[in-house]
Structure formats: C-alpha cells, structure tokens
Amino acid sequence: MAEQQTPAAEGPDALSLDEVVTYTSDLIRIDTTNRGGGDCRERPAAEYCAARLAEAGHEPVLLERAKDRANVVVRVPGTDPTAPGLLVHGHLDVVPAQAADWSVDPFSGEVRDGLVWGRGAVDMKNMDAMILAVLNSWHRTGVRPRRDIVVAFTADEEASAEDGSEFLAEEHGHLFEGVSEGVSESGAFTFHDGSGNELYPIAAGERGTAWLELTARGRAGHGSKANAENAVSRLAAAVTRIGAHKWPVRLTPVVSAALKDIGAVYGLEADLEAPDFDVDAYLAKLGPAASLVASTVRNSSNPTMLNAGYKVNVIPGSATAMIDGRFLPGHEDEFRATMDELTGPDVAWEFHHRETALTAPLDSPTYARMREAVREFAPEGIPVPYCMSGGTDAKQFSRLGITGYGFSPLRMPPGLDYNALFHGVDERVPVDALHFGVRVLDRFLRTA
C-alpha cells in the first residue's frame, strides 16, 4: 500500500526518517526498566534526549526529584504568541522483560527484517524518537510551529509517576505556563478489524485509577477450631463479590461517540438514548473492533493479589487483597459507594493509588488537526475516538489544567497487533511505521 507524502519543503526531511530508527534503537539499548519502588534509572536516556535536543538548537533542562530519575523539559517557541501552548510528552521508563521469553535480547534495539526490536519499541521509546526526529528536522529546515510546543520526557510513568510527571506538575509547573492541551501515547495507531478496514483510534479520555487494598480482620486461632470470625473467609467472600459484580453501563460522551463512529463503519446506527438499548448486543455486532470500546462502557474491579496466613493450622487475625479498580469520568462516587457495599461491614478498603479520570472535547480544533494529519498520510484510514481503559501521564499534567489526548501515530501492518505488543514478548515496531509516525506528527505539530 503506497504511503502518501508531502513535498520535502512541507514535511520532515529525509534525514529525520533515518534518525527516528536510530533514536528508537539507541533508546531501547538504554535499559530503563522500572521495577517499581524507585528501582529505575532513567537518567542515561534523559541525557541522550537532552543531547539530541541540544543538537537541534534547544536548551533543555534536566530535573530530578530522586537520584537518576531524570526528566527533560524544553520549550520550542511558536510564531503566534497569543496561541496557547501544546505539550508533547513521552515517558522514558519501560516495564520489565524476561529475556528467556524473547527471541532477541529485549534491550538490543536490533533492526531486523524491517523492524526495530526491544522493550519500549511501542511503549513508548518510538514516540520519544519521533519527537526528537521532528525537532531535528525543523532545526535543519527552519520550521517553526504556530503554537509554543513544550516537550517533556518523563520518568516513572510505568509505576507511580511520583518521580516523573507528578514531580513536574507539583514543583515545576511554571515550565508549562500557557499550555492548554497535550498529546502522548496510545492513539492514532492502526487497528485492523479483519474486514479490510483500518481504524485509527485517537484517545480523548481515560478511566480513573483506583488501586485498592482490602483488609479483613477477625479472631486468630487454631485451624482445627470453629471460627465464625475467620479473616480469610471474610476476605474471600468480599473478593468473590467484587470479582463477580456486574457493573452497570455508563456511557460517557467520548464512549458514546466511539460507539456511533465505529458502528457507522459497519452500517450500524446506535440509538443510545433508547431505554431498551443493549450495549453488549451492539458490541457483539462490531466484531474485533468492539475491543476498542468494551472495557470503557462500565467501571471495573478486578481482584489481583491475596495475602493471608503464615501456617496451615493457624487462622490469621487479618488478611489482605489488592483490587485493580477503574472508574469512568463522572462515576467515581458510584465506584466508591459500590465498593462500600461489596466489601461489607467486616472488610475495610482504602486507596493504595488513585488517579483521576479524564475526558477531552471531540469538537476542538486540536482533535480535528489530529484526524486530518492521519488522513493525509493514510487516506483510507478511519480516525475514531476512544477512551483508554488505563491511564497515562496525562493524569498528572491535568493538574495544571492541561487537556490530554492520546496521539502517537503508527501505521501497523495486518498481523502485528499494537495492543498485544504493549508490555508483551518480542515487542517490535516496523521501520515504515516509524516513518509514518514522523510524517504525521510533523504535520500535526505544524498545524495544531
């Protein structure tokens, strides 16, 4: 399938297409595994990005809350000082990779068979590399964007964000002065529906994060004795109720738009206001594309960890569990009330980690520019809105009043599942997808 291109004077230069591959490979080779609990070292990757920014004529700043947990921020001045700034951000850390499970060294950055292999190839050192390649191209060709572009490369996104975007928002908010919107990961990638359609979901929302710790207390005793106050039994009952709970459908504006736009691809009409509208039956008609929406029509609560006891014949006095909860924009109060009901009087719960839910307007000029940039280089592509089931650094930057979108463009071939590669084994990205990303990102940032 031929890729439409703009004239060299109107798009990134040829060198940037080589650079994005080199930068992606180089960044993968810098091991920034985030194991949680502060066990990560992003500084070498931050220094690499800062050096590339300096080559493009910028003066980036490196900022740390904790040793070696470095972040990079730089502002690229626009031509219109009255226009609000745009944040473009990418994280530098990656999740762990078990080398024995991979067919290549996960930190080799190997370029083979037209693909760049390694941890971070899609999450999200590819986007970091695309940002650097675009800015270097602009430096060589004299391009200036309309709006100020604030670029941030962050630490700690794969854990708590405490040493990354949270730190930047709390202690260095002045660096983002005048910024109204931001773009980052998990949007504008190709979703092949198996019927020949190429969907490009652009994120305009995120469910909130509610990681919960449940604690049941009871009467400790001998395992052979009757015990109506068994903490393990109390916890197990609560966890079973939570795991089996069928959350009611709650259609937010972004999810409603996604249902309508995706359905239109298949000739379906969604009367979402009808009292008998059955969202599950409607999703079944969408085929594989239902996966873009199915996790965001409801709140959710999944038990993930259990801990109790120290000896088989001893009933412990307490037992704990962890729940991965997610709530839709506008539905946190319902989530809290439901958890009170499901845990019951014998089990207490508290937030282990909480982040807000986000929503962004679909009628904004910025969203329109994203759609247009995708369509320019993928004319047969179908941009659609969606809400992320998880979360990104956009949650922390929202504290500064910055509205976040997911836009890290990649044109993936059939058979290479973008979502499956996220945190997966043999993570890899096609060289052609990186070239597409540079062209689309360049077009969007020029016109946003």
Secondary structure, DSSP 8 states (H G I E B T S, - for coil): -------GGGS--HHHHHHHHHHHHHHHHS--B--STT----HHHHHHHHHHHHHTT---EEEESSTT-EEEEEEE--S-TTS-EEEEEEE--B----GGG-SS-TTS--EETTEEESTTTTTTHHHHHHHHHHHHHHHHHT---SS-EEEEEES-TTTT-TTTHHHHHHH-GGGGTTEEEEEESS-SB-EE-SSS-EEEEEEEEE-EEEEEEEEEE---EETTS--TT-HHHHHHHHHHHHHH--------HHHHHHHHHHHHHTT----TTSTT--HHHHHHHTGGGGGGTGGGSS-EEEEEEEEE-SSTTEE-SEEEEEEEEEE-TT-HHHHHHHHHHHH-TTEEEEEEEEE--EE--SSSHHHHHHHHHHHHH-TT-EEEEEEESS--THHHHGGGT-EEEE---B---TT--HHHHTT-TT-EEEHHHHHHHHHHHHHHHHH-
